[in-house]
Amino acid sequence: MAEGTRERNKPLFFGRLLRVVAGVASLAAVPAVGLSSFWGVVLLFLGVSFLVGGLVGNPGCEITALPNLALPKEKRLHCF
């Protein structure tokens, strides 16, 4: 392995599918909670992050899925 690089594993299909399902479920719960509440905003952020992480195949956690869209491939963050 070259200096400064590390091997990144691609997420499994089931993991990607589970993220998409969790994102849809989180977004479906937003109207019940209300977007003006703290938990509504949290569900909205996590729902979008789950969807982006699942569709793009982000191997890290959901918190880094949205910022990784703006970063070049070699500078993306993944928290394992």
N, C-alpha and C positions, 0 to 999 in steps of 0.2 A: 504494500500500500504506500502510495507516495506521501511525502511530508505535507502536512496541512490538509489532507483529504481523509475522509472516512467513508466507508461503504454504507450506503443507505439501502435498506430493504424496502421493497415495494409492498404496499398493504395488500392483504388477501381480498378476494372478491367479496367474501362474506362480511369482512370488516367494513368495506366500502358500502355495501348494501345496508348494513346496520346503521351506519352514519346517516345515510339518506333517509331511512325510515325514522330515525330519531329526530332528524331535522324537520321532517314533515309533521311529526307528532308535536314537537315543540312549537312550531308555527301555528298548528291547529289549536293549541291551548292559549295562545295570546289573546284572542277575543274573549275567552271566558274569564281571564284574569284582568284584562283591561290594559291598554297600552300606556295609560297615564300612570300606572303604578310601577314601582321599582321592579317587581317580579315580571311584569309584562315586558319591560325593556330587556331584562336578563334573558327571558325566554326568546325574545326576538333575536338578540345577538347570538345566543347559542344555536338557535334554529338555523339561522343563515350560515353560521360557522360550520355546523354539522353538514349542511347541504354542500357548501363549497369544499369542505374537506373530503367528503365522499365522492363528489363528482370529479374533482381535480386529482384525487388520489394522494392527498397530503399525508405522509406517513407519521406526522407529529400529532400533537394534541390539537383540539379545536380552537384554543385560544390563539394559536399561531397561523391558522388557516387563512384568515382574512389578510393579515399583514404580509403573508408570503405571496399574495397575488401581486403586490407592488414591488417585490424584490426580484432581482435577477436570479436565475436558477442556482448559481454557485454561492449565493449569499443567503439563501433561505434558511430559516430557523426551524429546528425540529426538537421538541423536548421529549425525550424517551424516558 
